[in-house]
Amino acid sequence: MRQDLDRFNGLLLVYPKPGDHRIWMKNMLIPLRVYWIDSDFNVVGTRRLEPCLQDPCPVYSVSQWSRYVLELSDHGHDLKPGDRIDGLRDL
């Protein structure tokens, strides 16, 4: 398990179609900044999530459907709902 995450590393979850994609933080050791992104590459929601080491762990989502979920370190990112991420176009 990761005990730290560089500012420029993360995880991009790509789903085959838009939906209510939920995540949890079970067994994570570090907080993350999570961005839900729609099919047009617009940020539709963001949350700062804390690690969860006990059951049951909460499950997180946002009110709008997404196609991508981007998990980044919890520092130095200023994306907000309505921002467009053009770097995902080639997926």
PDB file of N, CA, C and O in Angstrom, chain B, residues numbered from 101:
ATOM      1  N   MET B 101       0.835  -1.181   0.000  1.00  0.00           N
ATOM      2  CA  MET B 101       0.000   0.000   0.000  1.00  0.00           C
ATOM      3  C   MET B 101       0.883   1.249   0.000  1.00  0.00           C
ATOM      4  O   MET B 101       1.925   1.304   0.653  1.00  0.00           O
ATOM      5  N   ARG B 102       0.429   2.239  -0.751  1.00  0.00           N
ATOM      6  CA  ARG B 102       1.166   3.504  -0.822  1.00  0.00           C
ATOM      7  C   ARG B 102       1.055   4.289   0.477  1.00  0.00           C
ATOM      8  O   ARG B 102      -0.017   4.404   1.070  1.00  0.00           O
ATOM      9  N   GLN B 103       2.200   4.826   0.903  1.00  0.00           N
ATOM     10  CA  GLN B 103       2.195   5.677   2.074  1.00  0.00           C
ATOM     11  C   GLN B 103       2.337   7.141   1.707  1.00  0.00           C
ATOM     12  O   GLN B 103       2.235   8.015   2.568  1.00  0.00           O
ATOM     13  N   ASP B 104       2.574   7.411   0.423  1.00  0.00           N
ATOM     14  CA  ASP B 104       2.596   8.778  -0.086  1.00  0.00           C
ATOM     15  C   ASP B 104       2.317   8.741  -1.584  1.00  0.00           C
ATOM     16  O   ASP B 104       2.376   7.684  -2.212  1.00  0.00           O
ATOM     17  N   LEU B 105       2.015   9.897  -2.142  1.00  0.00           N
ATOM     18  CA  LEU B 105       1.708  10.000  -3.565  1.00  0.00           C
ATOM     19  C   LEU B 105       2.229  11.327  -4.063  1.00  0.00           C
ATOM     20  O   LEU B 105       1.842  12.387  -3.570  1.00  0.00           O
ATOM     21  N   ASP B 106       3.108  11.261  -5.040  1.00  0.00           N
ATOM     22  CA  ASP B 106       3.665  12.471  -5.631  1.00  0.00           C
ATOM     23  C   ASP B 106       2.552  13.310  -6.253  1.00  0.00           C
ATOM     24  O   ASP B 106       1.545  12.774  -6.714  1.00  0.00           O
ATOM     25  N   ARG B 107       2.737  14.599  -6.262  1.00  0.00           N
ATOM     26  CA  ARG B 107       1.730  15.537  -6.792  1.00  0.00           C
ATOM     27  C   ARG B 107       1.326  15.224  -8.235  1.00  0.00           C
ATOM     28  O   ARG B 107       0.184  15.475  -8.620  1.00  0.00           O
ATOM     29  N   PHE B 108       2.239  14.683  -9.033  1.00  0.00           N
ATOM     30  CA  PHE B 108       1.963  14.456 -10.451  1.00  0.00           C
ATOM     31  C   PHE B 108       1.633  13.005 -10.776  1.00  0.00           C
ATOM     32  O   PHE B 108       1.667  12.618 -11.944  1.00  0.00           O
ATOM     33  N   ASN B 109       1.321  12.207  -9.789  1.00  0.00           N
ATOM     34  CA  ASN B 109       0.898  10.826 -10.001  1.00  0.00           C
ATOM     35  C   ASN B 109      -0.526  10.661  -9.511  1.00  0.00           C
ATOM     36  O   ASN B 109      -1.007  11.428  -8.677  1.00  0.00           O
ATOM     37  N   GLY B 110      -1.185   9.657 -10.036  1.00  0.00           N
ATOM     38  CA  GLY B 110      -2.546   9.393  -9.614  1.00  0.00           C
ATOM     39  C   GLY B 110      -3.099   8.196 -10.343  1.00  0.00           C
ATOM     40  O   GLY B 110      -2.354   7.411 -10.931  1.00  0.00           O
ATOM     41  N   LEU B 111      -4.386   8.061 -10.303  1.00  0.00           N
ATOM     42  CA  LEU B 111      -5.075   6.945 -10.938  1.00  0.00           C
ATOM     43  C   LEU B 111      -6.290   7.486 -11.676  1.00  0.00           C
ATOM     44  O   LEU B 111      -7.089   8.231 -11.109  1.00  0.00           O
ATOM     45  N   LEU B 112      -6.425   7.108 -12.941  1.00  0.00           N
ATOM     46  CA  LEU B 112      -7.584   7.481 -13.731  1.00  0.00           C
ATOM     47  C   LEU B 112      -8.412   6.232 -13.972  1.00  0.00           C
ATOM     48  O   LEU B 112      -7.947   5.278 -14.595  1.00  0.00           O
ATOM     49  N   LEU B 113      -9.635   6.244 -13.479  1.00  0.00           N
ATOM     50  CA  LEU B 113     -10.567   5.146 -13.727  1.00  0.00           C
ATOM     51  C   LEU B 113     -11.416   5.522 -14.932  1.00  0.00           C
ATOM     52  O   LEU B 113     -12.050   6.577 -14.950  1.00  0.00           O
ATOM     53  N   VAL B 114     -11.427   4.652 -15.941  1.00  0.00           N
ATOM     54  CA  VAL B 114     -12.177   4.892 -17.181  1.00  0.00           C
ATOM     55  C   VAL B 114     -13.284   3.851 -17.257  1.00  0.00           C
ATOM     56  O   VAL B 114     -13.017   2.649 -17.282  1.00  0.00           O
ATOM     57  N   TYR B 115     -14.518   4.316 -17.293  1.00  0.00           N
ATOM     58  CA  TYR B 115     -15.666   3.425 -17.356  1.00  0.00           C
ATOM     59  C   TYR B 115     -16.214   3.393 -18.777  1.00  0.00           C
ATOM     60  O   TYR B 115     -16.105   4.390 -19.490  1.00  0.00           O
ATOM     61  N   PRO B 116     -16.802   2.274 -19.212  1.00  0.00           N
ATOM     62  CA  PRO B 116     -17.296   2.173 -20.587  1.00  0.00           C
ATOM     63  C   PRO B 116     -18.447   3.112 -20.916  1.00  0.00           C
ATOM     64  O   PRO B 116     -18.652   3.463 -22.078  1.00  0.00           O
ATOM     65  N   LYS B 117     -19.198   3.522 -19.899  1.00  0.00           N
ATOM     66  CA  LYS B 117     -20.299   4.457 -20.141  1.00  0.00           C
ATOM     67  C   LYS B 117     -20.527   5.300 -18.892  1.00  0.00           C
ATOM     68  O   LYS B 117     -20.095   4.923 -17.803  1.00  0.00           O
ATOM     69  N   PRO B 118     -21.199   6.432 -19.041  1.00  0.00           N
ATOM     70  CA  PRO B 118     -21.485   7.287 -17.892  1.00  0.00           C
ATOM     71  C   PRO B 118     -22.391   6.590 -16.882  1.00  0.00           C
ATOM     72  O   PRO B 118     -23.230   5.763 -17.241  1.00  0.00           O
ATOM     73  N   GLY B 119     -22.205   6.940 -15.622  1.00  0.00           N
ATOM     74  CA  GLY B 119     -23.042   6.375 -14.579  1.00  0.00           C
ATOM     75  C   GLY B 119     -22.722   7.002 -13.233  1.00  0.00           C
ATOM     76  O   GLY B 119     -21.945   7.952 -13.132  1.00  0.00           O
ATOM     77  N   ASP B 120     -23.336   6.447 -12.213  1.00  0.00           N
ATOM     78  CA  ASP B 120     -23.116   6.890 -10.837  1.00  0.00           C
ATOM     79  C   ASP B 120     -21.943   6.072 -10.288  1.00  0.00           C
ATOM     80  O   ASP B 120     -22.145   5.116  -9.540  1.00  0.00           O
ATOM     81  N   HIS B 121     -20.728   6.449 -10.660  1.00  0.00           N
ATOM     82  CA  HIS B 121     -19.535   5.695 -10.292  1.00  0.00           C
ATOM     83  C   HIS B 121     -19.075   6.100  -8.899  1.00  0.00           C
ATOM     84  O   HIS B 121     -18.793   7.267  -8.626  1.00  0.00           O
ATOM     85  N   ARG B 122     -19.009   5.111  -8.038  1.00  0.00           N
ATOM     86  CA  ARG B 122     -18.729   5.339  -6.620  1.00  0.00           C
ATOM     87  C   ARG B 122     -17.374   4.749  -6.262  1.00  0.00           C
ATOM     88  O   ARG B 122     -16.918   3.776  -6.863  1.00  0.00           O
ATOM     89  N   ILE B 123     -16.748   5.358  -5.275  1.00  0.00           N
ATOM     90  CA  ILE B 123     -15.476   4.827  -4.798  1.00  0.00           C
ATOM     91  C   ILE B 123     -15.472   4.831  -3.280  1.00  0.00           C
ATOM     92  O   ILE B 123     -16.300   5.476  -2.636  1.00  0.00           O
ATOM     93  N   TRP B 124     -14.523   4.098  -2.729  1.00  0.00           N
ATOM     94  CA  TRP B 124     -14.326   4.089  -1.292  1.00  0.00           C
ATOM     95  C   TRP B 124     -12.844   4.134  -1.017  1.00  0.00           C
ATOM     96  O   TRP B 124     -12.028   4.027  -1.933  1.00  0.00           O
ATOM     97  N   MET B 125     -12.496   4.292   0.242  1.00  0.00           N
ATOM     98  CA  MET B 125     -11.095   4.474   0.626  1.00  0.00           C
ATOM     99  C   MET B 125     -10.605   3.346   1.540  1.00  0.00           C
ATOM    100  O   MET B 125      -9.706   3.545   2.357  1.00  0.00           O
ATOM    101  N   LYS B 126     -11.201   2.170   1.393  1.00  0.00           N
ATOM    102  CA  LYS B 126     -10.825   1.051   2.252  1.00  0.00           C
ATOM    103  C   LYS B 126      -9.342   0.719   2.109  1.00  0.00           C
ATOM    104  O   LYS B 126      -8.825   0.567   1.002  1.00  0.00           O
ATOM    105  N   ASN B 127      -8.676   0.612   3.249  1.00  0.00           N
ATOM    106  CA  ASN B 127      -7.260   0.260   3.348  1.00  0.00           C
ATOM    107  C   ASN B 127      -6.314   1.276   2.728  1.00  0.00           C
ATOM    108  O   ASN B 127      -5.138   0.971   2.532  1.00  0.00           O
ATOM    109  N   MET B 128      -6.786   2.457   2.417  1.00  0.00           N
ATOM    110  CA  MET B 128      -5.899   3.521   1.941  1.00  0.00           C
ATOM    111  C   MET B 128      -5.178   4.110   3.147  1.00  0.00           C
ATOM    112  O   MET B 128      -5.710   4.117   4.256  1.00  0.00           O
ATOM    113  N   LEU B 129      -3.972   4.601   2.924  1.00  0.00           N
ATOM    114  CA  LEU B 129      -3.183   5.182   4.006  1.00  0.00           C
ATOM    115  C   LEU B 129      -3.058   6.692   3.909  1.00  0.00           C
ATOM    116  O   LEU B 129      -2.625   7.347   4.857  1.00  0.00           O
ATOM    117  N   ILE B 130      -3.440   7.248   2.758  1.00  0.00           N
ATOM    118  CA  ILE B 130      -3.278   8.685   2.531  1.00  0.00           C
ATOM    119  C   ILE B 130      -4.589   9.285   2.033  1.00  0.00           C
ATOM    120  O   ILE B 130      -5.365   8.591   1.375  1.00  0.00           O
ATOM    121  N   PRO B 131      -4.855  10.556   2.329  1.00  0.00           N
ATOM    122  CA  PRO B 131      -6.033  11.212   1.762  1.00  0.00           C
ATOM    123  C   PRO B 131      -5.837  11.462   0.273  1.00  0.00           C
ATOM    124  O   PRO B 131      -4.709  11.603  -0.199  1.00  0.00           O
ATOM    125  N   LEU B 132      -6.920  11.515  -0.448  1.00  0.00           N
ATOM    126  CA  LEU B 132      -6.885  11.780  -1.888  1.00  0.00           C
ATOM    127  C   LEU B 132      -7.846  12.900  -2.230  1.00  0.00           C
ATOM    128  O   LEU B 132      -8.814  13.148  -1.511  1.00  0.00           O
ATOM    129  N   ARG B 133      -7.571  13.566  -3.323  1.00  0.00           N
ATOM    130  CA  ARG B 133      -8.501  14.520  -3.935  1.00  0.00           C
ATOM    131  C   ARG B 133      -9.050  13.778  -5.147  1.00  0.00           C
ATOM    132  O   ARG B 133      -8.288  13.354  -6.016  1.00  0.00           O
ATOM    133  N   VAL B 134     -10.366  13.621  -5.205  1.00  0.00           N
ATOM    134  CA  VAL B 134     -10.999  12.815  -6.253  1.00  0.00           C
ATOM    135  C   VAL B 134     -11.886  13.712  -7.106  1.00  0.00           C
ATOM    136  O   VAL B 134     -12.630  14.551  -6.596  1.00  0.00           O
ATOM    137  N   TYR B 135     -11.788  13.512  -8.423  1.00  0.00           N
ATOM    138  CA  TYR B 135     -12.549  14.301  -9.392  1.00  0.00           C
ATOM    139  C   TYR B 135     -13.383  13.357 -10.247  1.00  0.00           C
ATOM    140  O   TYR B 135     -12.863  12.398 -10.818  1.00  0.00           O
ATOM    141  N   TRP B 136     -14.672  13.635 -10.329  1.00  0.00           N
ATOM    142  CA  TRP B 136     -15.559  12.909 -11.230  1.00  0.00           C
ATOM    143  C   TRP B 136     -15.688  13.750 -12.496  1.00  0.00           C
ATOM    144  O   TRP B 136     -15.927  14.955 -12.422  1.00  0.00           O
ATOM    145  N   ILE B 137     -15.532  13.116 -13.657  1.00  0.00           N
ATOM    146  CA  ILE B 137     -15.443  13.823 -14.938  1.00  0.00           C
ATOM    147  C   ILE B 137     -16.433  13.193 -15.910  1.00  0.00           C
ATOM    148  O   ILE B 137     -16.510  11.968 -16.012  1.00  0.00           O
ATOM    149  N   ASP B 138     -17.189  14.022 -16.624  1.00  0.00           N
ATOM    150  CA  ASP B 138     -18.204  13.494 -17.547  1.00  0.00           C
ATOM    151  C   ASP B 138     -17.603  13.126 -18.906  1.00  0.00           C
ATOM    152  O   ASP B 138     -16.400  13.279 -19.118  1.00  0.00           O
ATOM    153  N   SER B 139     -18.432  12.647 -19.812  1.00  0.00           N
ATOM    154  CA  SER B 139     -17.980  12.210 -21.143  1.00  0.00           C
ATOM    155  C   SER B 139     -17.403  13.339 -21.979  1.00  0.00           C
ATOM    156  O   SER B 139     -16.649  13.086 -22.919  1.00  0.00           O
ATOM    157  N   ASP B 140     -17.742  14.580 -21.655  1.00  0.00           N
ATOM    158  CA  ASP B 140     -17.211  15.740 -22.377  1.00  0.00           C
ATOM    159  C   ASP B 140     -15.970  16.315 -21.692  1.00  0.00           C
ATOM    160  O   ASP B 140     -15.514  17.404 -22.039  1.00  0.00           O
ATOM    161  N   PHE B 141     -15.423  15.574 -20.710  1.00  0.00           N
ATOM    162  CA  PHE B 141     -14.186  15.940 -20.006  1.00  0.00           C
ATOM    163  C   PHE B 141     -14.354  17.144 -19.076  1.00  0.00           C
ATOM    164  O   PHE B 141     -13.391  17.859 -18.798  1.00  0.00           O
ATOM    165  N   ASN B 142     -15.573  17.361 -18.602  1.00  0.00           N
ATOM    166  CA  ASN B 142     -15.832  18.426 -17.638  1.00  0.00           C
ATOM    167  C   ASN B 142     -15.882  17.835 -16.229  1.00  0.00           C
ATOM    168  O   ASN B 142     -16.482  16.781 -16.016  1.00  0.00           O
ATOM    169  N   VAL B 143     -15.264  18.500 -15.289  1.00  0.00           N
ATOM    170  CA  VAL B 143     -15.330  18.073 -13.892  1.00  0.00           C
ATOM    171  C   VAL B 143     -16.760  18.331 -13.397  1.00  0.00           C
ATOM    172  O   VAL B 143     -17.252  19.458 -13.446  1.00  0.00           O
ATOM    173  N   VAL B 144     -17.410  17.270 -12.922  1.00  0.00           N
ATOM    174  CA  VAL B 144     -18.782  17.410 -12.441  1.00  0.00           C
ATOM    175  C   VAL B 144     -18.854  17.315 -10.921  1.00  0.00           C
ATOM    176  O   VAL B 144     -19.908  17.566 -10.336  1.00  0.00           O
ATOM    177  N   GLY B 145     -17.755  16.957 -10.281  1.00  0.00           N
ATOM    178  CA  GLY B 145     -17.728  16.905  -8.830  1.00  0.00           C
ATOM    179  C   GLY B 145     -16.339  16.620  -8.324  1.00  0.00           C
ATOM    180  O   GLY B 145     -15.511  16.042  -9.027  1.00  0.00           O
ATOM    181  N   THR B 146     -16.093  17.027  -7.110  1.00  0.00           N
ATOM    182  CA  THR B 146     -14.799  16.775  -6.478  1.00  0.00           C
ATOM    183  C   THR B 146     -15.000  16.603  -4.982  1.00  0.00           C
ATOM    184  O   THR B 146     -15.886  17.214  -4.385  1.00  0.00           O
ATOM    185  N   ARG B 147     -14.174  15.773  -4.394  1.00  0.00           N
ATOM    186  CA  ARG B 147     -14.231  15.548  -2.946  1.00  0.00           C
ATOM    187  C   ARG B 147     -12.839  15.240  -2.437  1.00  0.00           C
ATOM    188  O   ARG B 147     -12.031  14.623  -3.131  1.00  0.00           O
ATOM    189  N   ARG B 148     -12.568  15.671  -1.229  1.00  0.00           N
ATOM    190  CA  ARG B 148     -11.357  15.253  -0.524  1.00  0.00           C
ATOM    191  C   ARG B 148     -11.758  14.066   0.333  1.00  0.00           C
ATOM    192  O   ARG B 148     -12.672  14.165   1.150  1.00  0.00           O
ATOM    193  N   LEU B 149     -11.073  12.942   0.147  1.00  0.00           N
ATOM    194  CA  LEU B 149     -11.444  11.726   0.849  1.00  0.00           C
ATOM    195  C   LEU B 149     -10.345  11.291   1.808  1.00  0.00           C
ATOM    196  O   LEU B 149      -9.161  11.304   1.473  1.00  0.00           O
ATOM    197  N   GLU B 150     -10.759  10.911   2.988  1.00  0.00           N
ATOM    198  CA  GLU B 150      -9.852  10.443   4.030  1.00  0.00           C
ATOM    199  C   GLU B 150      -9.719   8.920   3.972  1.00  0.00           C
ATOM    200  O   GLU B 150     -10.642   8.234   3.533  1.00  0.00           O
ATOM    201  N   PRO B 151      -8.586   8.395   4.410  1.00  0.00           N
ATOM    202  CA  PRO B 151      -8.419   6.934   4.469  1.00  0.00           C
ATOM    203  C   PRO B 151      -9.455   6.282   5.377  1.00  0.00           C
ATOM    204  O   PRO B 151      -9.980   6.909   6.297  1.00  0.00           O
ATOM    205  N   CYS B 152      -9.735   5.031   5.105  1.00  0.00           N
ATOM    206  CA  CYS B 152     -10.661   4.251   5.928  1.00  0.00           C
ATOM    207  C   CYS B 152      -9.993   2.917   6.244  1.00  0.00           C
ATOM    208  O   CYS B 152      -9.690   2.133   5.345  1.00  0.00           O
ATOM    209  N   LEU B 153      -9.771   2.673   7.518  1.00  0.00           N
ATOM    210  CA  LEU B 153      -9.102   1.441   7.930  1.00  0.00           C
ATOM    211  C   LEU B 153     -10.011   0.517   8.738  1.00  0.00           C
ATOM    212  O   LEU B 153      -9.570  -0.531   9.211  1.00  0.00           O
ATOM    213  N   GLN B 154     -11.276   0.901   8.895  1.00  0.00           N
ATOM    214  CA  GLN B 154     -12.223   0.083   9.641  1.00  0.00           C
ATOM    215  C   GLN B 154     -13.473  -0.136   8.810  1.00  0.00           C
ATOM    216  O   GLN B 154     -13.833   0.699   7.980  1.00  0.00           O
ATOM    217  N   ASP B 155     -14.132  -1.262   9.037  1.00  0.00           N
ATOM    218  CA  ASP B 155     -15.397  -1.526   8.357  1.00  0.00           C
ATOM    219  C   ASP B 155     -16.549  -1.027   9.222  1.00  0.00           C
ATOM    220  O   ASP B 155     -16.448  -1.091  10.447  1.00  0.00           O
ATOM    221  N   PRO B 156     -17.609  -0.545   8.653  1.00  0.00           N
ATOM    222  CA  PRO B 156     -17.782  -0.320   7.209  1.00  0.00           C
ATOM    223  C   PRO B 156     -17.178   1.023   6.782  1.00  0.00           C
ATOM    224  O   PRO B 156     -17.171   1.988   7.547  1.00  0.00           O
ATOM    225  N   CYS B 157     -16.680   1.064   5.559  1.00  0.00           N
ATOM    226  CA  CYS B 157     -16.139   2.298   4.994  1.00  0.00           C
ATOM    227  C   CYS B 157     -17.227   3.000   4.192  1.00  0.00           C
ATOM    228  O   CYS B 157     -18.028   2.344   3.527  1.00  0.00           O
ATOM    229  N   PRO B 158     -17.261   4.342   4.251  1.00  0.00           N
ATOM    230  CA  PRO B 158     -18.247   5.057   3.437  1.00  0.00           C
ATOM    231  C   PRO B 158     -17.940   4.929   1.943  1.00  0.00           C
ATOM    232  O   PRO B 158     -16.791   4.750   1.540  1.00  0.00           O
ATOM    233  N   VAL B 159     -18.971   5.022   1.155  1.00  0.00           N
ATOM    234  CA  VAL B 159     -18.856   5.009  -0.306  1.00  0.00           C
ATOM    235  C   VAL B 159     -19.216   6.408  -0.782  1.00  0.00           C
ATOM    236  O   VAL B 159     -20.189   6.998  -0.312  1.00  0.00           O
ATOM    237  N   TYR B 160     -18.428   6.941  -1.719  1.00  0.00           N
ATOM    238  CA  TYR B 160     -18.586   8.321  -2.162  1.00  0.00           C
ATOM    239  C   TYR B 160     -18.975   8.395  -3.636  1.00  0.00           C
ATOM    240  O   TYR B 160     -18.540   7.581  -4.451  1.00  0.00           O
ATOM    241  N   SER B 161     -19.800   9.383  -3.959  1.00  0.00           N
ATOM    242  CA  SER B 161     -20.163   9.694  -5.335  1.00  0.00           C
ATOM    243  C   SER B 161     -20.557  11.167  -5.377  1.00  0.00           C
ATOM    244  O   SER B 161     -20.497  11.868  -4.367  1.00  0.00           O
ATOM    245  N   VAL B 162     -20.953  11.616  -6.541  1.00  0.00           N
ATOM    246  CA  VAL B 162     -21.446  12.983  -6.697  1.00  0.00           C
ATOM    247  C   VAL B 162     -22.827  12.922  -7.339  1.00  0.00           C
ATOM    248  O   VAL B 162     -23.270  11.856  -7.765  1.00  0.00           O
ATOM    249  N   SER B 163     -23.501  14.054  -7.408  1.00  0.00           N
ATOM    250  CA  SER B 163     -24.893  14.059  -7.871  1.00  0.00           C
ATOM    251  C   SER B 163     -25.043  13.877  -9.380  1.00  0.00           C
ATOM    252  O   SER B 163     -26.111  13.473  -9.840  1.00  0.00           O
ATOM    253  N   GLN B 164     -24.005  14.163 -10.158  1.00  0.00           N
ATOM    254  CA  GLN B 164     -24.086  14.009 -11.617  1.00  0.00           C
ATOM    255  C   GLN B 164     -23.335  12.762 -12.064  1.00  0.00           C
ATOM    256  O   GLN B 164     -22.373  12.338 -11.424  1.00  0.00           O
ATOM    257  N   TRP B 165     -23.783  12.187 -13.159  1.00  0.00           N
ATOM    258  CA  TRP B 165     -23.101  11.023 -13.710  1.00  0.00           C
ATOM    259  C   TRP B 165     -21.723  11.403 -14.231  1.00  0.00           C
ATOM    260  O   TRP B 165     -21.485  12.535 -14.654  1.00  0.00           O
ATOM    261  N   SER B 166     -20.830  10.436 -14.191  1.00  0.00           N
ATOM    262  CA  SER B 166     -19.471  10.630 -14.692  1.00  0.00           C
ATOM    263  C   SER B 166     -19.084   9.448 -15.572  1.00  0.00           C
ATOM    264  O   SER B 166     -19.737   8.405 -15.566  1.00  0.00           O
ATOM    265  N   ARG B 167     -18.019   9.635 -16.321  1.00  0.00           N
ATOM    266  CA  ARG B 167     -17.437   8.536 -17.105  1.00  0.00           C
ATOM    267  C   ARG B 167     -16.030   8.218 -16.616  1.00  0.00           C
ATOM    268  O   ARG B 167     -15.537   7.103 -16.787  1.00  0.00           O
ATOM    269  N   TYR B 168     -15.391   9.210 -16.008  1.00  0.00           N
ATOM    270  CA  TYR B 168     -14.025   9.061 -15.506  1.00  0.00           C
ATOM    271  C   TYR B 168     -13.988   9.483 -14.039  1.00  0.00           C
ATOM    272  O   TYR B 168     -14.731  10.364 -13.605  1.00  0.00           O
ATOM    273  N   VAL B 169     -13.109   8.835 -13.295  1.00  0.00           N
ATOM    274  CA  VAL B 169     -12.829   9.259 -11.926  1.00  0.00           C
ATOM    275  C   VAL B 169     -11.312   9.377 -11.821  1.00  0.00           C
ATOM    276  O   VAL B 169     -10.578   8.425 -12.086  1.00  0.00           O
ATOM    277  N   LEU B 170     -10.864  10.557 -11.432  1.00  0.00           N
ATOM    278  CA  LEU B 170      -9.438  10.839 -11.324  1.00  0.00           C
ATOM    279  C   LEU B 170      -9.076  10.990  -9.850  1.00  0.00           C
ATOM    280  O   LEU B 170      -9.622  11.843  -9.151  1.00  0.00           O
ATOM    281  N   GLU B 171      -8.151  10.152  -9.388  1.00  0.00           N
ATOM    282  CA  GLU B 171      -7.690  10.193  -8.003  1.00  0.00           C
ATOM    283  C   GLU B 171      -6.283  10.771  -7.982  1.00  0.00           C
ATOM    284  O   GLU B 171      -5.379  10.232  -8.620  1.00  0.00           O
ATOM    285  N   LEU B 172      -6.092  11.867  -7.249  1.00  0.00           N
ATOM    286  CA  LEU B 172      -4.795  12.533  -7.151  1.00  0.00           C
ATOM    287  C   LEU B 172      -4.428  12.750  -5.693  1.00  0.00           C
ATOM    288  O   LEU B 172      -5.255  12.581  -4.797  1.00  0.00           O
ATOM    289  N   SER B 173      -3.179  13.127  -5.470  1.00  0.00           N
ATOM    290  CA  SER B 173      -2.758  13.471  -4.115  1.00  0.00           C
ATOM    291  C   SER B 173      -3.587  14.657  -3.630  1.00  0.00           C
ATOM    292  O   SER B 173      -4.217  15.353  -4.426  1.00  0.00           O
ATOM    293  N   ASP B 174      -3.580  14.871  -2.364  1.00  0.00           N
ATOM    294  CA  ASP B 174      -4.427  15.916  -1.789  1.00  0.00           C
ATOM    295  C   ASP B 174      -3.703  17.253  -1.652  1.00  0.00           C
ATOM    296  O   ASP B 174      -3.948  17.987  -0.694  1.00  0.00           O
ATOM    297  N   HIS B 175      -2.832  17.577  -2.575  1.00  0.00           N
ATOM    298  CA  HIS B 175      -2.152  18.876  -2.493  1.00  0.00           C
ATOM    299  C   HIS B 175      -1.832  19.415  -3.882  1.00  0.00           C
ATOM    300  O   HIS B 175      -1.422  18.680  -4.780  1.00  0.00           O
ATOM    301  N   GLY B 176      -2.029  20.704  -4.027  1.00  0.00           N
ATOM    302  CA  GLY B 176      -1.612  21.383  -5.239  1.00  0.00           C
ATOM    303  C   GLY B 176      -2.511  21.268  -6.449  1.00  0.00           C
ATOM    304  O   GLY B 176      -2.064  21.548  -7.562  1.00  0.00           O
ATOM    305  N   HIS B 177      -3.740  20.873  -6.283  1.00  0.00           N
ATOM    306  CA  HIS B 177      -4.653  20.746  -7.421  1.00  0.00           C
ATOM    307  C   HIS B 177      -5.826  21.701  -7.199  1.00  0.00           C
ATOM    308  O   HIS B 177      -6.434  21.721  -6.129  1.00  0.00           O
ATOM    309  N   ASP B 178      -6.129  22.482  -8.217  1.00  0.00           N
ATOM    310  CA  ASP B 178      -7.192  23.469  -8.048  1.00  0.00           C
ATOM    311  C   ASP B 178      -8.339  23.272  -9.027  1.00  0.00           C
ATOM    312  O   ASP B 178      -9.030  24.234  -9.362  1.00  0.00           O
ATOM    313  N   LEU B 179      -8.557  22.046  -9.494  1.00  0.00           N
ATOM    314  CA  LEU B 179      -9.694  21.773 -10.365  1.00  0.00           C
ATOM    315  C   LEU B 179     -10.985  21.924  -9.571  1.00  0.00           C
ATOM    316  O   LEU B 179     -11.041  21.637  -8.376  1.00  0.00           O
ATOM    317  N   LYS B 180     -12.020  22.383 -10.270  1.00  0.00           N
ATOM    318  CA  LYS B 180     -13.320  22.545  -9.619  1.00  0.00           C
ATOM    319  C   LYS B 180     -14.423  22.194 -10.619  1.00  0.00           C
ATOM    320  O   LYS B 180     -14.171  22.176 -11.824  1.00  0.00           O
ATOM    321  N   PRO B 181     -15.631  21.918 -10.146  1.00  0.00           N
ATOM    322  CA  PRO B 181     -16.729  21.609 -11.059  1.00  0.00           C
ATOM    323  C   PRO B 181     -16.871  22.693 -12.122  1.00  0.00           C
ATOM    324  O   PRO B 181     -16.824  23.887 -11.825  1.00  0.00           O
ATOM    325  N   GLY B 182     -17.045  22.253 -13.360  1.00  0.00           N
ATOM    326  CA  GLY B 182     -17.148  23.158 -14.502  1.00  0.00           C
ATOM    327  C   GLY B 182     -15.853  23.272 -15.286  1.00  0.00           C
ATOM    328  O   GLY B 182     -15.873  23.658 -16.455  1.00  0.00           O
ATOM    329  N   ASP B 183     -14.714  22.939 -14.658  1.00  0.00           N
ATOM    330  CA  ASP B 183     -13.435  22.964 -15.380  1.00  0.00           C
ATOM    331  C   ASP B 183     -13.397  21.834 -16.401  1.00  0.00           C
ATOM    332  O   ASP B 183     -13.974  20.767 -16.194  1.00  0.00           O
ATOM    333  N   ARG B 184     -12.715  22.089 -17.490  1.00  0.00           N
ATOM    334  CA  ARG B 184     -12.568  21.095 -18.563  1.00  0.00           C
ATOM    335  C   ARG B 184     -11.142  20.555 -18.529  1.00  0.00           C
ATOM    336  O   ARG B 184     -10.189  21.310 -18.334  1.00  0.00           O
ATOM    337  N   ILE B 185     -11.002  19.243 -18.720  1.00  0.00           N
ATOM    338  CA  ILE B 185      -9.688  18.602 -18.745  1.00  0.00           C
ATOM    339  C   ILE B 185      -9.432  18.111 -20.160  1.00  0.00           C
ATOM    340  O   ILE B 185      -9.852  17.014 -20.528  1.00  0.00           O
ATOM    341  N   ASP B 186      -8.746  18.919 -20.948  1.00  0.00           N
ATOM    342  CA  ASP B 186      -8.517  18.583 -22.351  1.00  0.00           C
ATOM    343  C   ASP B 186      -7.538  17.437 -22.549  1.00  0.00           C
ATOM    344  O   ASP B 186      -7.544  16.817 -23.613  1.00  0.00           O
ATOM    345  N   GLY B 187      -6.705  17.133 -21.576  1.00  0.00           N
ATOM    346  CA  GLY B 187      -5.714  16.075 -21.718  1.00  0.00           C
ATOM    347  C   GLY B 187      -6.301  14.674 -21.801  1.00  0.00           C
ATOM    348  O   GLY B 187      -5.569  13.724 -22.083  1.00  0.00           O
ATOM    349  N   LEU B 188      -7.578  14.519 -21.569  1.00  0.00           N
ATOM    350  CA  LEU B 188      -8.202  13.194 -21.606  1.00  0.00           C
ATOM    351  C   LEU B 188      -8.789  12.850 -22.983  1.00  0.00           C
ATOM    352  O   LEU B 188      -9.269  11.735 -23.182  1.00  0.00           O
ATOM    353  N   ARG B 189      -8.758  13.760 -23.899  1.00  0.00           N
ATOM    354  CA  ARG B 189      -9.413  13.561 -25.198  1.00  0.00           C
ATOM    355  C   ARG B 189      -8.961  12.308 -25.943  1.00  0.00           C
ATOM    356  O   ARG B 189      -9.750  11.729 -26.690  1.00  0.00           O
ATOM    357  N   ASP B 190      -7.737  11.882 -25.766  1.00  0.00           N
ATOM    358  CA  ASP B 190      -7.193  10.773 -26.544  1.00  0.00           C
ATOM    359  C   ASP B 190      -7.492   9.404 -25.946  1.00  0.00           C
ATOM    360  O   ASP B 190      -6.975   8.398 -26.433  1.00  0.00           O
ATOM    361  N   LEU B 191      -8.307   9.346 -24.912  1.00  0.00           N
ATOM    362  CA  LEU B 191      -8.614   8.048 -24.300  1.00  0.00           C
ATOM    363  C   LEU B 191      -9.602   7.269 -25.133  1.00  0.00           C
ATOM    364  O   LEU B 191      -9.973   6.154 -24.768  1.00  0.00           O
TER     365      LEU B 191
END
